Amino acid sequence: MSKIAGYVRLMRPVNCAMMGFAVAIGAALASLKDLNASWLNLVYGFITGFTLTAASMAINDYYDRKIDAVNEPNRAIPSGLIKPKEALAFAFILSLMGFFAALLTSLLCLLVAVIAWVIFVSYTTIGKRSGLPGNFLVSACVAIPFVYGSIVAVGDVRLNVWVFVSMVFLSNTGREITKGIVDVQGDRAQDVKTLAVRYGQKKAAIAAVFFYLSAVLLSPIPWFLNLVSFWFVPFVILTDIGLVSSSLMLVRDYSRESARKVKKMVLVWFIAGLSSFVAGVLW
């Protein structure tokens, strides 16, 4: 039983489920009316999101096993529940399961699933210490399940999904840069080349604000192009106000404490932004 528990801990099921649901949300944003017709593909899509995320978690823990032995000794590998080679084998099996579920959906889904897997492995192996390129890789990992969900539902990526994904990518990049301000001392000691380490906290804060405000500038597009209903408007206004106020807060005070607050607040604006698109499709 302890071995099974170790594999479950290695997967991080909550994270996996969140990625699976992100695929479902992407499908709903693309075409709510087609969900019933494509329910089987939606199941395959959830499985792909779940298993590839689980595989990525196992690969991440394999590469971080020496660091985790110090910082997170209770994790599956450093605690001895799972051997490093077993973690890699488990990741391989999970990856095959995800790719097979993608193939059952379509060849395009398989291609996107492989690209998503490559992006995460690139981040885990070389991107973590690269600073801004690593931030971009993380944002791509966050955004791609919604792209995948649209392809699952309708075979392509609808315009409103592209706008949403672009906003997710930009705002999450801003948040990753903000996290670099919070972690600047530890990152400097570990030679992680974040913007805060390379250019200082002030310039990193300005860069983060650039990405936050870029996401805000995209927000009116779905409404102007008549891609969403009126109910999109109040939620997206809340999101925009939140991102602008967080940006002002960060520019005025780019200390670690302020950046930590902004990092947490931006998660709330993420939820509001997602709600705006869901409301704009549902009603």
C-alpha positions as CSV (number, residue, x, y, z in Angstrom):
1,M,0.0,0.0,0.0
2,S,2.9,2.4,0.8
3,K,4.2,1.9,-2.8
4,I,0.8,2.8,-4.2
5,A,0.6,5.8,-1.9
6,G,4.0,6.9,-3.2
7,Y,2.9,6.8,-6.8
8,V,-0.2,8.8,-5.9
9,R,1.9,11.4,-4.2
10,L,4.2,11.5,-7.2
11,M,1.3,12.2,-9.5
12,R,-0.2,15.1,-7.4
13,P,-3.8,14.1,-8.4
14,V,-5.3,17.5,-7.6
15,N,-3.0,19.2,-10.1
16,C,-3.8,16.5,-12.7
17,A,-7.6,17.0,-12.2
18,M,-7.2,20.7,-12.6
19,M,-5.5,20.3,-16.0
20,G,-8.2,17.8,-17.0
21,F,-10.9,20.3,-16.1
22,A,-9.0,23.0,-18.0
23,V,-9.3,20.9,-21.1
24,A,-13.1,20.7,-20.5
25,I,-13.3,24.4,-20.0
26,G,-11.4,25.0,-23.3
27,A,-14.0,22.7,-25.0
28,A,-16.9,24.6,-23.4
29,L,-15.4,28.0,-24.5
30,A,-15.1,26.7,-28.1
31,S,-18.6,25.4,-28.4
32,L,-20.9,24.7,-25.6
33,K,-23.6,23.3,-27.8
34,D,-21.2,20.7,-29.3
35,L,-20.2,19.2,-25.9
36,N,-23.0,16.5,-25.9
37,A,-22.0,15.4,-29.3
38,S,-18.3,15.2,-28.4
39,W,-18.6,13.8,-24.9
40,L,-16.4,10.8,-25.7
41,N,-13.6,13.0,-27.0
42,L,-14.1,15.1,-23.9
43,V,-13.4,12.0,-21.7
44,Y,-10.3,11.3,-23.8
45,G,-9.3,14.9,-23.4
46,F,-9.6,14.8,-19.7
47,I,-7.6,11.6,-19.6
48,T,-4.8,13.2,-21.7
49,G,-4.7,16.3,-19.5
50,F,-4.7,14.2,-16.3
51,T,-2.1,11.6,-17.3
52,L,0.4,14.0,-19.1
53,T,0.3,16.3,-16.0
54,A,0.9,13.3,-13.8
55,A,3.8,12.3,-16.0
56,S,5.3,15.8,-15.9
57,M,5.0,15.8,-12.1
58,A,7.0,12.5,-11.9
59,I,9.6,13.8,-14.3
60,N,9.9,17.0,-12.3
61,D,10.4,15.1,-9.0
62,Y,13.0,12.9,-10.7
63,Y,15.1,15.9,-11.7
64,D,14.5,17.7,-8.4
65,R,15.3,14.7,-6.2
66,K,18.5,16.1,-4.8
67,I,17.0,19.5,-4.0
68,D,13.9,17.8,-2.6
69,A,16.1,15.7,-0.3
70,V,16.9,18.9,1.5
71,N,13.8,21.1,1.0
72,E,11.0,18.4,0.7
73,P,12.3,15.2,2.2
74,N,8.8,13.7,2.6
75,R,8.2,13.6,-1.1
76,A,7.9,10.2,-2.8
77,I,11.5,9.9,-4.1
78,P,13.6,11.4,-1.3
79,S,11.5,9.6,1.3
80,G,12.5,6.3,-0.3
81,L,8.9,5.2,-1.2
82,I,9.7,5.4,-5.0
83,K,13.1,4.8,-6.6
84,P,14.3,7.4,-9.2
85,K,14.2,4.8,-12.0
86,E,10.7,3.7,-10.9
87,A,9.6,7.4,-11.2
88,L,10.9,7.6,-14.7
89,A,9.2,4.3,-15.7
90,F,6.0,5.5,-14.2
91,A,6.2,8.8,-16.2
92,F,6.8,6.8,-19.3
93,I,3.7,4.7,-18.8
94,L,1.6,7.8,-18.0
95,S,2.9,9.5,-21.1
96,L,2.0,6.6,-23.3
97,M,-1.5,6.6,-21.8
98,G,-1.9,10.3,-22.4
99,F,-0.7,10.0,-26.0
100,F,-2.9,7.0,-26.7
101,A,-6.0,8.9,-25.4
102,A,-5.0,11.8,-27.6
103,L,-4.6,9.6,-30.6
104,L,-8.1,8.2,-30.0
105,T,-9.4,11.8,-30.3
106,S,-7.5,12.9,-33.4
107,L,-4.0,13.1,-35.0
108,L,-4.1,16.9,-34.3
109,C,-4.7,16.2,-30.6
110,L,-1.8,13.8,-30.6
111,L,0.4,16.4,-32.1
112,V,-0.6,19.1,-29.6
113,A,-0.2,16.6,-26.7
114,V,3.3,15.8,-27.8
115,I,4.1,19.5,-28.0
116,A,2.7,20.1,-24.6
117,W,4.8,17.2,-23.2
118,V,8.0,18.6,-24.8
119,I,7.3,22.1,-23.4
120,F,7.1,20.8,-19.9
121,V,10.1,18.5,-20.1
122,S,12.0,21.5,-21.6
123,Y,11.1,23.6,-18.6
124,T,12.0,20.8,-16.1
125,T,15.3,20.0,-17.6
126,I,16.7,23.4,-18.9
127,G,14.1,26.1,-18.4
128,K,13.9,26.4,-14.6
129,R,17.1,28.4,-14.3
130,S,16.8,30.4,-17.5
131,G,14.6,33.2,-16.1
132,L,12.3,34.8,-18.7
133,P,12.4,31.9,-21.2
134,G,11.4,29.6,-18.3
135,N,8.5,32.0,-17.4
136,F,7.3,31.7,-21.0
137,L,7.4,27.9,-20.8
138,V,5.4,27.9,-17.6
139,S,2.8,30.1,-19.1
140,A,2.6,27.9,-22.2
141,C,2.0,24.9,-19.9
142,V,-0.9,26.8,-18.2
143,A,-2.4,27.9,-21.5
144,I,-2.2,24.9,-23.7
145,P,-4.9,22.8,-22.0
146,F,-7.5,25.4,-23.1
147,V,-6.2,25.2,-26.7
148,Y,-6.3,21.4,-26.5
149,G,-9.9,21.5,-25.2
150,S,-11.0,23.6,-28.2
151,I,-9.4,21.1,-30.6
152,V,-11.1,18.3,-28.7
153,A,-14.5,19.9,-29.1
154,V,-14.5,21.4,-32.6
155,G,-11.3,20.3,-34.3
156,D,-9.6,23.8,-34.2
157,V,-9.1,26.7,-31.9
158,R,-11.9,29.3,-31.9
159,L,-11.1,33.0,-31.8
160,N,-12.5,33.6,-28.4
161,V,-10.3,30.8,-27.1
162,W,-7.2,32.3,-28.7
163,V,-8.0,35.6,-27.0
164,F,-8.5,33.9,-23.6
165,V,-5.3,31.9,-24.0
166,S,-3.4,35.0,-24.9
167,M,-4.6,36.7,-21.8
168,V,-3.7,33.7,-19.7
169,F,-0.3,33.5,-21.2
170,L,0.5,37.2,-20.7
171,S,-0.9,37.6,-17.1
172,N,0.7,34.3,-16.0
173,T,4.0,35.5,-17.4
174,G,3.6,38.6,-15.3
175,R,2.9,36.5,-12.2
176,E,6.0,34.3,-12.8
177,I,8.1,37.4,-13.0
178,T,6.5,38.7,-9.8
179,K,7.3,35.3,-8.2
180,G,10.9,35.9,-9.2
181,I,10.9,39.1,-7.1
182,V,9.5,37.2,-4.1
183,D,12.2,34.5,-4.5
184,V,15.1,36.7,-5.5
185,Q,17.4,35.8,-2.6
186,G,17.0,32.0,-3.0
187,D,17.2,32.3,-6.8
188,R,20.4,34.3,-6.6
189,A,22.0,31.7,-4.4
190,Q,20.9,28.9,-6.8
191,D,22.0,30.9,-9.9
192,V,18.5,31.1,-11.3
193,K,18.6,33.8,-13.8
194,T,15.3,35.5,-13.2
195,L,14.7,39.2,-14.3
196,A,14.9,40.2,-10.6
197,V,18.3,38.5,-10.2
198,R,19.7,39.9,-13.5
199,Y,18.3,43.4,-13.5
200,G,17.0,44.1,-10.1
201,Q,13.5,44.1,-8.5
202,K,12.4,47.5,-9.9
203,K,13.0,46.5,-13.5
204,A,11.4,43.1,-12.9
205,A,8.3,44.8,-11.5
206,I,8.1,47.0,-14.6
207,A,8.4,43.9,-16.8
208,A,5.6,42.2,-14.8
209,V,3.3,45.2,-15.1
210,F,3.9,45.2,-18.9
211,F,2.6,41.7,-19.2
212,Y,-0.4,42.4,-16.8
213,L,-1.4,45.5,-18.8
214,S,-1.0,43.7,-22.1
215,A,-3.5,41.2,-21.0
216,V,-5.9,44.0,-20.0
217,L,-5.6,45.5,-23.5
218,L,-6.7,42.3,-25.0
219,S,-9.8,42.0,-22.9
220,P,-12.3,44.1,-24.9
221,I,-11.7,42.1,-28.1
222,P,-14.2,39.3,-27.5
223,W,-17.0,41.9,-26.8
224,F,-16.1,44.1,-29.8
225,L,-16.1,41.1,-32.1
226,N,-19.4,39.8,-30.7
227,L,-17.8,36.5,-29.5
228,V,-19.4,36.6,-26.1
229,S,-22.7,37.8,-24.5
230,F,-23.2,40.8,-22.3
231,W,-22.4,38.8,-19.1
232,F,-18.8,38.7,-20.2
233,V,-18.5,42.5,-19.4
234,P,-19.0,42.8,-15.6
235,F,-16.5,39.9,-14.9
236,V,-13.9,41.1,-17.3
237,I,-14.2,44.7,-15.9
238,L,-13.5,43.2,-12.5
239,T,-10.5,41.4,-13.9
240,D,-9.1,44.5,-15.6
241,I,-9.6,46.6,-12.5
242,G,-7.8,44.0,-10.4
243,L,-4.8,43.6,-12.8
244,V,-4.5,47.4,-13.1
245,S,-4.6,47.9,-9.3
246,S,-2.2,45.1,-8.7
247,S,0.2,46.7,-11.3
248,L,0.0,50.0,-9.6
249,M,0.7,48.4,-6.2
250,L,3.8,46.5,-7.6
251,V,5.2,49.6,-9.3
252,R,4.9,51.7,-6.2
253,D,6.3,49.1,-3.9
254,Y,8.4,46.3,-5.5
255,S,9.6,44.8,-2.3
256,R,9.4,41.0,-1.7
257,E,6.4,41.5,0.7
258,S,4.5,43.6,-1.8
259,A,5.3,41.2,-4.7
260,R,4.1,38.3,-2.5
261,K,0.7,40.1,-2.0
262,V,0.4,40.8,-5.8
263,K,1.2,37.2,-6.7
264,K,-1.6,36.0,-4.5
265,M,-4.1,38.7,-5.7
266,V,-3.4,37.9,-9.4
267,L,-4.7,34.3,-8.8
268,V,-8.1,35.9,-7.9
269,W,-8.0,37.9,-11.1
270,F,-7.3,34.7,-13.0
271,I,-10.5,33.2,-11.6
272,A,-12.5,36.4,-12.5
273,G,-11.1,36.4,-16.0
274,L,-12.0,32.7,-16.5
275,S,-15.5,33.5,-15.1
276,S,-15.9,36.3,-17.7
277,F,-15.4,33.9,-20.6
278,V,-17.5,31.2,-19.1
279,A,-20.3,33.6,-18.3
280,G,-20.0,35.1,-21.8
281,V,-20.5,31.6,-23.3
282,L,-23.2,30.2,-21.0
283,W,-25.6,33.2,-21.0
